Amino acid sequence: MAEDKNTIHTPKTFSLEIEKIAFDKRCTHLEAISIYCEQMGIEPVSTAKLLTKSLKEKVEANAIDLNYLPKSAKLPM
């Protein structure tokens, strides 16, 4: 599953690894990032720089589905 703890990921390889975990474990991308961090022994905040635009959008969609974020963005009036 996850590679050696000393592996340095690029955003692309990190994204592919998260996609693989999400598919294999049938979980959300948000959960896949958490699983990855647990396996690698790293803090989730340290993965922020590795998120691709596509992965950010998927995580945001997961968060909206789980009611962690509002359903739609509203401009302040």
ChimeraX attribute file (.defattr): number of C-alpha atoms within 10 A of each C-alpha:
attribute: neighborCount
match mode: 1-to-1
recipient: residues
	/A:1	9
	/A:2	15
	/A:3	12
	/A:4	9
	/A:5	10
	/A:6	7
	/A:7	9
	/A:8	10
	/A:9	13
	/A:10	13
	/A:11	17
	/A:12	13
	/A:13	13
	/A:14	20
	/A:15	21
	/A:16	13
	/A:17	19
	/A:18	24
	/A:19	17
	/A:20	16
	/A:21	21
	/A:22	19
	/A:23	13
	/A:24	11
	/A:25	11
	/A:26	11
	/A:27	13
	/A:28	20
	/A:29	25
	/A:30	18
	/A:31	17
	/A:32	22
	/A:33	22
	/A:34	17
	/A:35	19
	/A:36	22
	/A:37	17
	/A:38	12
	/A:39	14
	/A:40	15
	/A:41	10
	/A:42	13
	/A:43	11
	/A:44	13
	/A:45	8
	/A:46	9
	/A:47	16
	/A:48	10
	/A:49	9
	/A:50	16
	/A:51	18
	/A:52	16
	/A:53	11
	/A:54	10
	/A:55	20
	/A:56	16
	/A:57	13
	/A:58	15
	/A:59	19
	/A:60	16
	/A:61	18
	/A:62	17
	/A:63	17
	/A:64	14
	/A:65	12
	/A:66	12
	/A:67	10
	/A:68	11
	/A:69	13
	/A:70	11
	/A:71	12
	/A:72	7
	/A:73	7
	/A:74	7
	/A:75	5
	/A:76	4
	/A:77	3
